Amino acid sequence: RKEMVDGIITCLKKRKIPSDGLWYLFEPGTAIYGNDAHGNKIGSLVKTSTYQPGFAGDSFSITGSIIKTDGECFYYDNYQFIIPGFTGMKHLDDLNVKALDKNTLHELDERGKKFAELGLGNHYKQFRGT
């Protein structure tokens, strides 16, 4: 195990990761972000992560909590991020799920404030014109 971790750390210094090293990058408690089905950035803390076998190769599944609303209250829901399997090394910037950086945290915080403001109740806009 120590040799494996040392190998992963060596790869991370080059900002690359092998598919079988994703578990090291996405340990429970790690702040991450990815995109939902609509292309919106969403952030979360890793709750669990596991390799999922599939016909096209193993994928890496990460589960985290996100905040949602039903219009009446906010609630936590689990969200599953999937990193498709790959061979060889992949650059960290090319992963569809990444560790949360300061710029993205600020962007998500700003959008979260708007979400908190508009997420509950009814909101109307008035328009006059033809």
Secondary structure, DSSP 8 states (H G I E B T S, - for coil): -HHHHHHHHHHHHTTEEEGGGHHHHT-TT-EEEEE-TTS-EEEEEEEEEEEE--TT--EEEEEEEEEEE-SS-EEEEEEEEEE---SSEEEGGGSSSEE--HHHHHHHHHHHHHHHHHSSS---------
